[in-house]
Amino acid sequence: MEYYTNNADLGNDGQTSIIKKIKVLVVGGSNQAISIFWGYDFSSSYQSQTVSIPTQAVSEYGIGEYNIAEYATGIILEELTAYGSGSGKVVQTGFEININGSPISFQKIEIQTKTGKLA
């Protein structure tokens, strides 16, 4: 799966900003790597970092035998963080993951920036 956002300004048209963190809240997935991309100022040259969803399993009531399975809430929820670099006025983020039998849903994308110099 590949998903890229539209280009978005970082708050002030005349000021550059630096991405400090990109946080992604995902539901589902297990033992999968997600590549997080970001690029500045309409450039097709992206920077990236790969983060991993740990191996997780959900056991539901009535599925496992007594004293064997652990019971959970029924969903896998994980917050993944990539640490950004570079600077610009406009940013585009992207996400790529190989889905192999473990469905995944992106619930929230949060970009934390630090205000840079005036252009």
Biopython code that builds the backbone (N, CA, C, O; Angstrom):
import numpy as np
from Bio.PDB.StructureBuilder import StructureBuilder

atoms = [
    (1, "MET", "N", (0.850, -1.163, 0.000)),
    (1, "MET", "CA", (0.000, 0.000, 0.000)),
    (1, "MET", "C", (0.896, 1.226, 0.000)),
    (1, "MET", "O", (1.892, 1.280, 0.723)),
    (2, "GLU", "N", (0.545, 2.186, -0.797)),
    (2, "GLU", "CA", (1.233, 3.470, -0.828)),
    (2, "GLU", "C", (0.208, 4.581, -0.643)),
    (2, "GLU", "O", (-0.837, 4.587, -1.294)),
    (3, "TYR", "N", (0.513, 5.520, 0.248)),
    (3, "TYR", "CA", (-0.368, 6.665, 0.455)),
    (3, "TYR", "C", (0.496, 7.907, 0.636)),
    (3, "TYR", "O", (1.374, 7.939, 1.498)),
    (4, "TYR", "N", (0.246, 8.925, -0.176)),
    (4, "TYR", "CA", (0.950, 10.199, -0.069)),
    (4, "TYR", "C", (-0.070, 11.314, 0.120)),
    (4, "TYR", "O", (-1.084, 11.361, -0.578)),
    (5, "THR", "N", (0.197, 12.204, 1.058)),
    (5, "THR", "CA", (-0.703, 13.315, 1.328)),
    (5, "THR", "C", (-0.514, 14.404, 0.285)),
    (5, "THR", "O", (0.422, 14.366, -0.513)),
    (6, "ASN", "N", (-1.419, 15.375, 0.306)),
    (6, "ASN", "CA", (-1.216, 16.549, -0.531)),
    (6, "ASN", "C", (-0.144, 17.423, 0.112)),
    (6, "ASN", "O", (0.216, 17.212, 1.270)),
    (7, "ASN", "N", (0.364, 18.398, -0.627)),
    (7, "ASN", "CA", (1.341, 19.340, -0.081)),
    (7, "ASN", "C", (0.616, 20.309, 0.842)),
    (7, "ASN", "O", (-0.434, 20.845, 0.487)),
    (8, "ALA", "N", (1.176, 20.532, 2.024)),
    (8, "ALA", "CA", (0.548, 21.406, 3.009)),
    (8, "ALA", "C", (1.591, 22.363, 3.572)),
    (8, "ALA", "O", (2.737, 21.987, 3.816)),
    (9, "ASP", "N", (1.160, 23.625, 3.776)),
    (9, "ASP", "CA", (2.105, 24.568, 4.376)),
    (9, "ASP", "C", (2.248, 24.261, 5.860)),
    (9, "ASP", "O", (1.398, 23.598, 6.455)),
    (10, "LEU", "N", (3.318, 24.745, 6.439)),
    (10, "LEU", "CA", (3.621, 24.444, 7.832)),
    (10, "LEU", "C", (3.272, 25.589, 8.755)),
    (10, "LEU", "O", (3.879, 25.728, 9.817)),
    (11, "GLY", "N", (2.312, 26.412, 8.378)),
    (11, "GLY", "CA", (1.810, 27.439, 9.286)),
    (11, "GLY", "C", (2.003, 28.862, 8.815)),
    (11, "GLY", "O", (1.100, 29.685, 8.970)),
    (12, "ASN", "N", (3.161, 29.181, 8.240)),
    (12, "ASN", "CA", (3.441, 30.555, 7.832)),
    (12, "ASN", "C", (4.111, 30.522, 6.463)),
    (12, "ASN", "O", (5.152, 29.887, 6.291)),
    (13, "ASP", "N", (3.516, 31.201, 5.499)),
    (13, "ASP", "CA", (4.022, 31.163, 4.121)),
    (13, "ASP", "C", (5.456, 31.671, 3.988)),
    (13, "ASP", "O", (6.214, 31.159, 3.165)),
    (14, "GLY", "N", (5.833, 32.659, 4.775)),
    (14, "GLY", "CA", (7.146, 33.285, 4.630)),
    (14, "GLY", "C", (8.189, 32.748, 5.574)),
    (14, "GLY", "O", (9.227, 33.382, 5.764)),
    (15, "GLN", "N", (7.948, 31.596, 6.174)),
    (15, "GLN", "CA", (8.876, 31.085, 7.171)),
    (15, "GLN", "C", (9.129, 29.597, 6.944)),
    (15, "GLN", "O", (8.194, 28.827, 6.725)),
    (16, "THR", "N", (10.398, 29.201, 6.998)),
    (16, "THR", "CA", (10.707, 27.783, 6.867)),
    (16, "THR", "C", (10.506, 27.088, 8.212)),
    (16, "THR", "O", (10.616, 27.707, 9.270)),
    (17, "SER", "N", (10.215, 25.813, 8.150)),
    (17, "SER", "CA", (10.032, 25.012, 9.360)),
    (17, "SER", "C", (10.791, 23.708, 9.222)),
    (17, "SER", "O", (11.117, 23.273, 8.117)),
    (18, "ILE", "N", (11.066, 23.091, 10.360)),
    (18, "ILE", "CA", (11.801, 21.841, 10.420)),
    (18, "ILE", "C", (10.879, 20.779, 11.025)),
    (18, "ILE", "O", (10.290, 21.002, 12.083)),
    (19, "ILE", "N", (10.750, 19.637, 10.366)),
    (19, "ILE", "CA", (9.963, 18.539, 10.937)),
    (19, "ILE", "C", (10.799, 17.866, 12.019)),
    (19, "ILE", "O", (11.919, 17.422, 11.768)),
    (20, "LYS", "N", (10.244, 17.796, 13.217)),
    (20, "LYS", "CA", (10.912, 17.118, 14.327)),
    (20, "LYS", "C", (10.443, 15.666, 14.434)),
    (20, "LYS", "O", (11.265, 14.761, 14.570)),
    (21, "LYS", "N", (9.129, 15.437, 14.375)),
    (21, "LYS", "CA", (8.580, 14.092, 14.491)),
    (21, "LYS", "C", (7.372, 13.934, 13.575)),
    (21, "LYS", "O", (6.622, 14.881, 13.340)),
    (22, "ILE", "N", (7.203, 12.735, 13.071)),
    (22, "ILE", "CA", (5.981, 12.337, 12.375)),
    (22, "ILE", "C", (5.446, 11.128, 13.130)),
    (22, "ILE", "O", (6.084, 10.076, 13.165)),
    (23, "LYS", "N", (4.263, 11.286, 13.736)),
    (23, "LYS", "CA", (3.653, 10.197, 14.495)),
    (23, "LYS", "C", (2.466, 9.655, 13.716)),
    (23, "LYS", "O", (1.665, 10.412, 13.169)),
    (24, "VAL", "N", (2.367, 8.339, 13.675)),
    (24, "VAL", "CA", (1.280, 7.668, 12.965)),
    (24, "VAL", "C", (0.617, 6.696, 13.931)),
    (24, "VAL", "O", (1.287, 5.853, 14.527)),
    (25, "LEU", "N", (-0.694, 6.812, 14.087)),
    (25, "LEU", "CA", (-1.465, 5.886, 14.912)),
    (25, "LEU", "C", (-2.110, 4.872, 13.974)),
    (25, "LEU", "O", (-2.912, 5.231, 13.112)),
    (26, "VAL", "N", (-1.750, 3.593, 14.152)),
    (26, "VAL", "CA", (-2.262, 2.548, 13.268)),
    (26, "VAL", "C", (-3.053, 1.512, 14.069)),
    (26, "VAL", "O", (-2.748, 1.227, 15.227)),
    (27, "VAL", "N", (-4.060, 0.970, 13.427)),
    (27, "VAL", "CA", (-4.833, -0.140, 13.981)),
    (27, "VAL", "C", (-4.558, -1.338, 13.088)),
    (27, "VAL", "O", (-4.699, -1.263, 11.868)),
    (28, "GLY", "N", (-4.166, -2.441, 13.708)),
    (28, "GLY", "CA", (-3.882, -3.652, 12.954)),
    (28, "GLY", "C", (-2.403, -3.777, 12.642)),
    (28, "GLY", "O", (-1.579, -2.996, 13.119)),
    (29, "GLY", "N", (-2.090, -4.757, 11.845)),
    (29, "GLY", "CA", (-0.713, -5.015, 11.472)),
    (29, "GLY", "C", (0.031, -5.788, 12.545)),
    (29, "GLY", "O", (-0.287, -5.691, 13.730)),
    (30, "SER", "N", (1.010, -6.545, 12.127)),
    (30, "SER", "CA", (1.848, -7.299, 13.049)),
    (30, "SER", "C", (3.135, -7.671, 12.333)),
    (30, "SER", "O", (3.115, -8.253, 11.249)),
    (31, "ASN", "N", (4.258, -7.324, 12.958)),
    (31, "ASN", "CA", (5.580, -7.633, 12.415)),
    (31, "ASN", "C", (5.735, -7.100, 10.987)),
    (31, "ASN", "O", (6.161, -7.825, 10.088)),
    (32, "GLN", "N", (5.386, -5.829, 10.790)),
    (32, "GLN", "CA", (5.468, -5.204, 9.479)),
    (32, "GLN", "C", (6.270, -3.914, 9.571)),
    (32, "GLN", "O", (6.258, -3.239, 10.600)),
    (33, "ALA", "N", (6.956, -3.580, 8.507)),
    (33, "ALA", "CA", (7.731, -2.344, 8.444)),
    (33, "ALA", "C", (6.959, -1.306, 7.631)),
    (33, "ALA", "O", (6.434, -1.609, 6.559)),
    (34, "ILE", "N", (6.896, -0.090, 8.147)),
    (34, "ILE", "CA", (6.264, 1.025, 7.442)),
    (34, "ILE", "C", (7.347, 2.037, 7.101)),
    (34, "ILE", "O", (8.078, 2.486, 7.983)),
    (35, "SER", "N", (7.453, 2.394, 5.837)),
    (35, "SER", "CA", (8.377, 3.440, 5.416)),
    (35, "SER", "C", (7.629, 4.766, 5.420)),
    (35, "SER", "O", (6.594, 4.907, 4.768)),
    (36, "ILE", "N", (8.157, 5.733, 6.156)),
    (36, "ILE", "CA", (7.551, 7.058, 6.247)),
    (36, "ILE", "C", (8.435, 8.018, 5.462)),
    (36, "ILE", "O", (9.637, 8.115, 5.711)),
    (37, "PHE", "N", (7.827, 8.730, 4.507)),
    (37, "PHE", "CA", (8.551, 9.643, 3.630)),
    (37, "PHE", "C", (8.103, 11.078, 3.893)),
    (37, "PHE", "O", (6.961, 11.306, 4.290)),
    (38, "TRP", "N", (8.991, 12.043, 3.677)),
    (38, "TRP", "CA", (8.629, 13.450, 3.722)),
    (38, "TRP", "C", (9.520, 14.208, 2.749)),
    (38, "TRP", "O", (10.708, 13.919, 2.603)),
    (39, "GLY", "N", (8.916, 15.175, 2.095)),
    (39, "GLY", "CA", (9.628, 16.011, 1.138)),
    (39, "GLY", "C", (9.155, 17.447, 1.263)),
    (39, "GLY", "O", (8.004, 17.703, 1.617)),
    (40, "TYR", "N", (10.038, 18.369, 0.974)),
    (40, "TYR", "CA", (9.745, 19.787, 1.152)),
    (40, "TYR", "C", (9.599, 20.511, -0.190)),
    (40, "TYR", "O", (10.212, 20.140, -1.192)),
    (41, "ASP", "N", (8.779, 21.539, -0.174)),
    (41, "ASP", "CA", (8.677, 22.535, -1.248)),
    (41, "ASP", "C", (8.478, 21.924, -2.635)),
    (41, "ASP", "O", (9.179, 22.284, -3.580)),
    (42, "PHE", "N", (7.536, 21.015, -2.754)),
    (42, "PHE", "CA", (7.105, 20.411, -4.020)),
    (42, "PHE", "C", (8.200, 19.614, -4.719)),
    (42, "PHE", "O", (8.114, 19.376, -5.924)),
    (43, "SER", "N", (9.213, 19.204, -3.992)),
    (43, "SER", "CA", (10.298, 18.411, -4.559)),
    (43, "SER", "C", (9.897, 16.942, -4.599)),
    (43, "SER", "O", (9.155, 16.477, -3.734)),
    (44, "SER", "N", (10.382, 16.212, -5.597)),
    (44, "SER", "CA", (10.116, 14.781, -5.662)),
    (44, "SER", "C", (11.235, 13.980, -4.993)),
    (44, "SER", "O", (11.255, 12.751, -5.065)),
    (45, "SER", "N", (12.161, 14.680, -4.347)),
    (45, "SER", "CA", (13.240, 14.048, -3.601)),
    (45, "SER", "C", (12.809, 13.927, -2.136)),
    (45, "SER", "O", (12.715, 14.930, -1.429)),
    (46, "TYR", "N", (12.548, 12.700, -1.687)),
    (46, "TYR", "CA", (12.026, 12.465, -0.343)),
    (46, "TYR", "C", (13.115, 11.959, 0.591)),
    (46, "TYR", "O", (14.063, 11.294, 0.172)),
    (47, "GLN", "N", (12.955, 12.287, 1.853)),
    (47, "GLN", "CA", (13.739, 11.669, 2.916)),
    (47, "GLN", "C", (12.833, 10.622, 3.549)),
    (47, "GLN", "O", (11.610, 10.727, 3.453)),
    (48, "SER", "N", (13.412, 9.619, 4.192)),
    (48, "SER", "CA", (12.558, 8.561, 4.740)),
    (48, "SER", "C", (13.174, 7.918, 5.970)),
    (48, "SER", "O", (14.368, 8.033, 6.243)),
    (49, "GLN", "N", (12.308, 7.242, 6.692)),
    (49, "GLN", "CA", (12.705, 6.414, 7.823)),
    (49, "GLN", "C", (11.747, 5.234, 7.877)),
    (49, "GLN", "O", (10.555, 5.386, 7.610)),
    (50, "THR", "N", (12.262, 4.066, 8.220)),
    (50, "THR", "CA", (11.433, 2.876, 8.332)),
    (50, "THR", "C", (11.224, 2.561, 9.813)),
    (50, "THR", "O", (12.181, 2.484, 10.585)),
    (51, "VAL", "N", (9.969, 2.382, 10.194)),
    (51, "VAL", "CA", (9.610, 2.003, 11.563)),
    (51, "VAL", "C", (8.836, 0.692, 11.495)),
    (51, "VAL", "O", (8.217, 0.378, 10.479)),
    (52, "SER", "N", (8.877, -0.066, 12.580)),
    (52, "SER", "CA", (8.268, -1.395, 12.565)),
    (52, "SER", "C", (7.130, -1.520, 13.565)),
    (52, "SER", "O", (7.193, -1.007, 14.682)),
    (53, "ILE", "N", (6.095, -2.214, 13.132)),
    (53, "ILE", "CA", (5.016, -2.609, 14.028)),
    (53, "ILE", "C", (5.482, -3.911, 14.675)),
    (53, "ILE", "O", (5.818, -4.855, 13.960)),
    (54, "PRO", "N", (5.512, -3.989, 15.996)),
    (54, "PRO", "CA", (5.972, -5.227, 16.632)),
    (54, "PRO", "C", (5.014, -6.392, 16.374)),
    (54, "PRO", "O", (3.859, -6.194, 15.997)),
    (55, "THR", "N", (5.515, -7.592, 16.582)),
    (55, "THR", "CA", (4.677, -8.787, 16.452)),
    (55, "THR", "C", (3.619, -8.759, 17.542)),
    (55, "THR", "O", (3.937, -8.657, 18.727)),
    (56, "GLN", "N", (2.365, -8.849, 17.136)),
    (56, "GLN", "CA", (1.259, -8.775, 18.071)),
    (56, "GLN", "C", (0.209, -9.803, 17.684)),
    (56, "GLN", "O", (0.035, -10.128, 16.510)),
    (57, "ALA", "N", (-0.471, -10.296, 18.674)),
    (57, "ALA", "CA", (-1.563, -11.242, 18.424)),
    (57, "ALA", "C", (-2.726, -10.876, 19.330)),
    (57, "ALA", "O", (-2.531, -10.432, 20.461)),
    (58, "VAL", "N", (-3.922, -11.065, 18.828)),
    (58, "VAL", "CA", (-5.124, -10.798, 19.607)),
    (58, "VAL", "C", (-5.880, -12.103, 19.752)),
    (58, "VAL", "O", (-6.232, -12.746, 18.763)),
    (59, "SER", "N", (-6.124, -12.485, 20.988)),
    (59, "SER", "CA", (-6.953, -13.659, 21.254)),
    (59, "SER", "C", (-8.313, -13.177, 21.711)),
    (59, "SER", "O", (-8.407, -12.255, 22.521)),
    (60, "GLU", "N", (-9.344, -13.778, 21.211)),
    (60, "GLU", "CA", (-10.692, -13.371, 21.575)),
    (60, "GLU", "C", (-11.367, -14.466, 22.370)),
    (60, "GLU", "O", (-11.039, -15.644, 22.226)),
    (61, "TYR", "N", (-12.288, -14.087, 23.187)),
    (61, "TYR", "CA", (-13.001, -15.033, 24.041)),
    (61, "TYR", "C", (-13.680, -16.106, 23.195)),
    (61, "TYR", "O", (-14.341, -15.801, 22.202)),
    (62, "GLY", "N", (-13.511, -17.347, 23.593)),
    (62, "GLY", "CA", (-14.158, -18.451, 22.895)),
    (62, "GLY", "C", (-13.305, -19.059, 21.795)),
    (62, "GLY", "O", (-13.721, -20.036, 21.172)),
    (63, "ILE", "N", (-12.114, -18.506, 21.536)),
    (63, "ILE", "CA", (-11.268, -19.014, 20.467)),
    (63, "ILE", "C", (-10.226, -20.000, 21.010)),
    (63, "ILE", "O", (-10.065, -21.094, 20.469)),
    (64, "GLY", "N", (-9.516, -19.611, 22.082)),
    (64, "GLY", "CA", (-8.460, -20.454, 22.638)),
    (64, "GLY", "C", (-8.984, -21.349, 23.742)),
    (64, "GLY", "O", (-10.114, -21.196, 24.205)),
    (65, "GLU", "N", (-8.140, -22.290, 24.158)),
    (65, "GLU", "CA", (-8.510, -23.164, 25.255)),
    (65, "GLU", "C", (-8.244, -22.470, 26.583)),
    (65, "GLU", "O", (-7.433, -21.546, 26.654)),
    (66, "TYR", "N", (-8.912, -22.905, 27.613)),
    (66, "TYR", "CA", (-8.776, -22.315, 28.938)),
    (66, "TYR", "C", (-7.323, -22.420, 29.412)),
    (66, "TYR", "O", (-6.711, -23.482, 29.299)),
    (67, "ASN", "N", (-6.772, -21.326, 29.940)),
    (67, "ASN", "CA", (-5.402, -21.207, 30.450)),
    (67, "ASN", "C", (-4.328, -21.256, 29.361)),
    (67, "ASN", "O", (-3.144, -21.344, 29.689)),
    (68, "ILE", "N", (-4.696, -21.202, 28.089)),
    (68, "ILE", "CA", (-3.689, -21.196, 27.025)),
    (68, "ILE", "C", (-3.611, -19.819, 26.366)),
    (68, "ILE", "O", (-2.525, -19.247, 26.274)),
    (69, "ALA", "N", (-4.708, -19.292, 25.919)),
    (69, "ALA", "CA", (-4.719, -18.017, 25.222)),
    (69, "ALA", "C", (-4.859, -16.872, 26.226)),
    (69, "ALA", "O", (-5.488, -17.021, 27.274)),
    (70, "GLU", "N", (-4.257, -15.722, 25.884)),
    (70, "GLU", "CA", (-4.461, -14.520, 26.674)),
    (70, "GLU", "C", (-5.558, -13.705, 26.002)),
    (70, "GLU", "O", (-5.632, -13.635, 24.775)),
    (71, "TYR", "N", (-6.394, -13.101, 26.805)),
    (71, "TYR", "CA", (-7.514, -12.364, 26.244)),
    (71, "TYR", "C", (-7.198, -10.878, 26.210)),
    (71, "TYR", "O", (-6.690, -10.322, 27.184)),
    (72, "ALA", "N", (-7.495, -10.245, 25.103)),
    (72, "ALA", "CA", (-7.206, -8.834, 24.905)),
    (72, "ALA", "C", (-8.493, -8.119, 24.505)),
    (72, "ALA", "O", (-9.567, -8.721, 24.472)),
    (73, "THR", "N", (-8.372, -6.832, 24.201)),
    (73, "THR", "CA", (-9.533, -6.027, 23.870)),
    (73, "THR", "C", (-10.062, -6.301, 22.472)),
    (73, "THR", "O", (-11.178, -5.889, 22.156)),
    (74, "GLY", "N", (-9.306, -6.977, 21.631)),
    (74, "GLY", "CA", (-9.804, -7.325, 20.311)),
    (74, "GLY", "C", (-9.231, -6.498, 19.177)),
    (74, "GLY", "O", (-9.491, -6.808, 18.014)),
    (75, "ILE", "N", (-8.449, -5.442, 19.471)),
    (75, "ILE", "CA", (-7.805, -4.670, 18.411)),
    (75, "ILE", "C", (-6.339, -4.459, 18.763)),
    (75, "ILE", "O", (-5.953, -4.517, 19.931)),
    (76, "ILE", "N", (-5.542, -4.216, 17.752)),
    (76, "ILE", "CA", (-4.135, -3.882, 17.932)),
    (76, "ILE", "C", (-3.982, -2.407, 17.591)),
    (76, "ILE", "O", (-4.292, -1.990, 16.475)),
    (77, "LEU", "N", (-3.504, -1.615, 18.548)),
    (77, "LEU", "CA", (-3.348, -0.173, 18.383)),
    (77, "LEU", "C", (-1.903, 0.172, 18.683)),
    (77, "LEU", "O", (-1.392, -0.185, 19.744)),
    (78, "GLU", "N", (-1.234, 0.861, 17.767)),
    (78, "GLU", "CA", (0.181, 1.178, 17.937)),
    (78, "GLU", "C", (0.461, 2.585, 17.421)),
    (78, "GLU", "O", (-0.031, 2.979, 16.363)),
    (79, "GLU", "N", (1.263, 3.346, 18.185)),
    (79, "GLU", "CA", (1.715, 4.661, 17.732)),
    (79, "GLU", "C", (3.172, 4.545, 17.317)),
    (79, "GLU", "O", (4.026, 4.168, 18.119)),
    (80, "LEU", "N", (3.451, 4.871, 16.062)),
    (80, "LEU", "CA", (4.800, 4.775, 15.509)),
    (80, "LEU", "C", (5.349, 6.180, 15.302)),
    (80, "LEU", "O", (4.606, 7.090, 14.936)),
    (81, "THR", "N", (6.649, 6.361, 15.535)),
    (81, "THR", "CA", (7.262, 7.675, 15.430)),
    (81, "THR", "C", (8.480, 7.632, 14.525)),
    (81, "THR", "O", (9.337, 6.759, 14.664)),
    (82, "ALA", "N", (8.553, 8.583, 13.591)),
    (82, "ALA", "CA", (9.733, 8.800, 12.755)),
    (82, "ALA", "C", (10.266, 10.192, 13.080)),
    (82, "ALA", "O", (9.491, 11.113, 13.335)),
    (83, "TYR", "N", (11.571, 10.341, 13.070)),
    (83, "TYR", "CA", (12.193, 11.622, 13.384)),
    (83, "TYR", "C", (12.638, 12.287, 12.092)),
    (83, "TYR", "O", (13.463, 11.749, 11.354)),
    (84, "GLY", "N", (12.079, 13.475, 11.827)),
    (84, "GLY", "CA", (12.302, 14.165, 10.571)),
    (84, "GLY", "C", (13.615, 14.913, 10.514)),
    (84, "GLY", "O", (14.325, 15.036, 11.512)),
    (85, "SER", "N", (13.925, 15.405, 9.339)),
    (85, "SER", "CA", (15.104, 16.224, 9.104)),
    (85, "SER", "C", (14.819, 17.110, 7.902)),
    (85, "SER", "O", (13.842, 16.897, 7.184)),
    (86, "GLY", "N", (15.661, 18.087, 7.685)),
    (86, "GLY", "CA", (15.479, 19.008, 6.579)),
    (86, "GLY", "C", (14.544, 20.138, 6.947)),
    (86, "GLY", "O", (14.000, 20.172, 8.051)),
    (87, "SER", "N", (14.355, 21.068, 6.019)),
    (87, "SER", "CA", (13.473, 22.202, 6.284)),
    (87, "SER", "C", (12.850, 22.698, 4.988)),
    (87, "SER", "O", (13.364, 22.455, 3.897)),
    (88, "GLY", "N", (11.740, 23.394, 5.134)),
    (88, "GLY", "CA", (11.051, 23.952, 3.992)),
    (88, "GLY", "C", (9.797, 24.682, 4.421)),
    (88, "GLY", "O", (9.475, 24.742, 5.608)),
    (89, "LYS", "N", (9.088, 25.239, 3.446)),
    (89, "LYS", "CA", (7.853, 25.971, 3.714)),
    (89, "LYS", "C", (6.618, 25.097, 3.538)),
    (89, "LYS", "O", (5.595, 25.319, 4.186)),
    (90, "VAL", "N", (6.718, 24.095, 2.652)),
    (90, "VAL", "CA", (5.599, 23.206, 2.332)),
    (90, "VAL", "C", (6.111, 21.771, 2.446)),
    (90, "VAL", "O", (7.235, 21.476, 2.041)),
    (91, "VAL", "N", (5.287, 20.881, 2.997)),
    (91, "VAL", "CA", (5.719, 19.486, 3.177)),
    (91, "VAL", "C", (4.677, 18.533, 2.609)),
    (91, "VAL", "O", (3.477, 18.809, 2.620)),
    (92, "GLN", "N", (5.174, 17.401, 2.111)),
    (92, "GLN", "CA", (4.321, 16.294, 1.699)),
    (92, "GLN", "C", (4.838, 15.050, 2.409)),
    (92, "GLN", "O", (6.043, 14.797, 2.426)),
    (93, "THR", "N", (3.934, 14.275, 2.992)),
    (93, "THR", "CA", (4.325, 13.040, 3.650)),
    (93, "THR", "C", (3.757, 11.847, 2.896)),
    (93, "THR", "O", (2.744, 11.958, 2.205)),
    (94, "GLY", "N", (4.417, 10.713, 3.037)),
    (94, "GLY", "CA", (3.977, 9.499, 2.374)),
    (94, "GLY", "C", (4.235, 8.294, 3.248)),
    (94, "GLY", "O", (5.093, 8.322, 4.131)),
    (95, "PHE", "N", (3.482, 7.229, 2.995)),
    (95, "PHE", "CA", (3.571, 6.010, 3.788)),
    (95, "PHE", "C", (3.494, 4.821, 2.847)),
    (95, "PHE", "O", (2.617, 4.755, 1.985)),
    (96, "GLU", "N", (4.416, 3.880, 3.017)),
    (96, "GLU", "CA", (4.408, 2.669, 2.207)),
    (96, "GLU", "C", (4.566, 1.461, 3.129)),
    (96, "GLU", "O", (5.417, 1.448, 4.019)),
    (97, "ILE", "N", (3.730, 0.445, 2.899)),
    (97, "ILE", "CA", (3.762, -0.771, 3.707)),
    (97, "ILE", "C", (3.363, -1.951, 2.833)),
    (97, "ILE", "O", (2.499, -1.835, 1.964)),
    (98, "ASN", "N", (4.005, -3.087, 3.078)),
    (98, "ASN", "CA", (3.653, -4.320, 2.391)),
    (98, "ASN", "C", (2.614, -5.040, 3.243)),
    (98, "ASN", "O", (2.920, -5.497, 4.344)),
    (99, "ILE", "N", (1.399, -5.140, 2.744)),
    (99, "ILE", "CA", (0.322, -5.806, 3.477)),
    (99, "ILE", "C", (0.311, -7.259, 3.039)),
    (99, "ILE", "O", (0.098, -7.570, 1.867)),
    (100, "ASN", "N", (0.546, -8.145, 4.004)),
    (100, "ASN", "CA", (0.635, -9.565, 3.699)),
    (100, "ASN", "C", (-0.242, -10.341, 4.680)),
    (100, "ASN", "O", (0.265, -11.040, 5.557)),
    (101, "GLY", "N", (-1.538, -10.216, 4.529)),
    (101, "GLY", "CA", (-2.454, -10.948, 5.381)),
    (101, "GLY", "C", (-2.799, -10.272, 6.697)),
    (101, "GLY", "O", (-3.621, -10.792, 7.451)),
    (102, "SER", "N", (-2.192, -9.125, 6.994)),
    (102, "SER", "CA", (-2.495, -8.385, 8.228)),
    (102, "SER", "C", (-3.052, -7.016, 7.864)),
    (102, "SER", "O", (-2.283, -6.099, 7.577)),
    (103, "PRO", "N", (-4.372, -6.858, 7.869)),
    (103, "PRO", "CA", (-4.952, -5.563, 7.511)),
    (103, "PRO", "C", (-4.479, -4.467, 8.452)),
    (103, "PRO", "O", (-4.204, -4.716, 9.626)),
    (104, "ILE", "N", (-4.388, -3.248, 7.923)),
    (104, "ILE", "CA", (-3.906, -2.114, 8.703)),
    (104, "ILE", "C", (-4.729, -0.883, 8.351)),
    (104, "ILE", "O", (-5.185, -0.729, 7.218)),
    (105, "SER", "N", (-4.910, -0.014, 9.330)),
    (105, "SER", "CA", (-5.668, 1.213, 9.129)),
    (105, "SER", "C", (-4.923, 2.368, 9.789)),
    (105, "SER", "O", (-4.574, 2.296, 10.968)),
    (106, "PHE", "N", (-4.680, 3.429, 9.028)),
    (106, "PHE", "CA", (-4.070, 4.636, 9.569)),
    (106, "PHE", "C", (-5.169, 5.481, 10.198)),
    (106, "PHE", "O", (-6.097, 5.895, 9.502)),
    (107, "GLN", "N", (-5.085, 5.746, 11.494)),
    (107, "GLN", "CA", (-6.122, 6.493, 12.190)),
    (107, "GLN", "C", (-5.765, 7.954, 12.382)),
    (107, "GLN", "O", (-6.652, 8.808, 12.390)),
    (108, "LYS", "N", (-4.483, 8.261, 12.537)),
    (108, "LYS", "CA", (-4.076, 9.635, 12.825)),
    (108, "LYS", "C", (-2.652, 9.851, 12.329)),
    (108, "LYS", "O", (-1.784, 8.999, 12.519)),
    (109, "ILE", "N", (-2.420, 10.990, 11.695)),
    (109, "ILE", "CA", (-1.085, 11.393, 11.275)),
    (109, "ILE", "C", (-0.807, 12.737, 11.929)),
    (109, "ILE", "O", (-1.552, 13.694, 11.721)),
    (110, "GLU", "N", (0.259, 12.817, 12.718)),
    (110, "GLU", "CA", (0.599, 14.043, 13.436)),
    (110, "GLU", "C", (2.008, 14.456, 13.040)),
    (110, "GLU", "O", (2.939, 13.655, 13.116)),
    (111, "ILE", "N", (2.165, 15.707, 12.617)),
    (111, "ILE", "CA", (3.470, 16.239, 12.241)),
    (111, "ILE", "C", (3.841, 17.329, 13.231)),
    (111, "ILE", "O", (3.140, 18.333, 13.355)),
    (112, "GLN", "N", (4.957, 17.125, 13.938)),
    (112, "GLN", "CA", (5.440, 18.114, 14.893)),
    (112, "GLN", "C", (6.611, 18.857, 14.257)),
    (112, "GLN", "O", (7.577, 18.241, 13.806)),
    (113, "THR", "N", (6.516, 20.197, 14.224)),
    (113, "THR", "CA", (7.534, 21.001, 13.581)),
    (113, "THR", "C", (8.125, 22.022, 14.534)),
    (113, "THR", "O", (7.558, 22.331, 15.582)),
    (114, "LYS", "N", (9.273, 22.532, 14.141)),
    (114, "LYS", "CA", (9.915, 23.636, 14.848)),
    (114, "LYS", "C", (10.030, 24.777, 13.853)),
    (114, "LYS", "O", (10.482, 24.594, 12.722)),
    (115, "THR", "N", (9.613, 25.963, 14.293)),
    (115, "THR", "CA", (9.638, 27.124, 13.410)),
    (115, "THR", "C", (11.076, 27.550, 13.158)),
    (115, "THR", "O", (11.881, 27.676, 14.082)),
    (116, "GLY", "N", (11.377, 27.769, 11.885)),
    (116, "GLY", "CA", (12.727, 28.171, 11.478)),
    (116, "GLY", "C", (12.793, 29.655, 11.179)),
    (116, "GLY", "O", (12.033, 30.454, 11.727)),
    (117, "LYS", "N", (13.729, 30.012, 10.288)),
    (117, "LYS", "CA", (13.985, 31.413, 9.988)),
    (117, "LYS", "C", (12.966, 31.976, 8.994)),
    (117, "LYS", "O", (12.315, 31.233, 8.260)),
    (118, "LEU", "N", (12.847, 33.290, 8.989)),
    (118, "LEU", "CA", (12.003, 33.979, 8.007)),
    (118, "LEU", "C", (12.693, 33.963, 6.661)),
    (118, "LEU", "O", (13.905, 34.162, 6.572)),
    (119, "ALA", "N", (11.925, 33.726, 5.618)),
    (119, "ALA", "CA", (12.509, 33.670, 4.269)),
    (119, "ALA", "C", (12.562, 35.030, 3.636)),
    (119, "ALA", "O", (13.023, 35.166, 2.503)),
]
sb = StructureBuilder()
sb.init_structure("model")
sb.init_model(0)
sb.init_chain("A")
sb.init_seg("    ")
for serial, (resi, resn, name, xyz) in enumerate(atoms, 1):
    if name == "N":
        sb.init_residue(resn, " ", resi, " ")
    sb.init_atom(name, np.array(xyz, "f"), 0.0, 1.0, " ", f" {name:<3s}", serial, name[0])
structure = sb.get_structure()
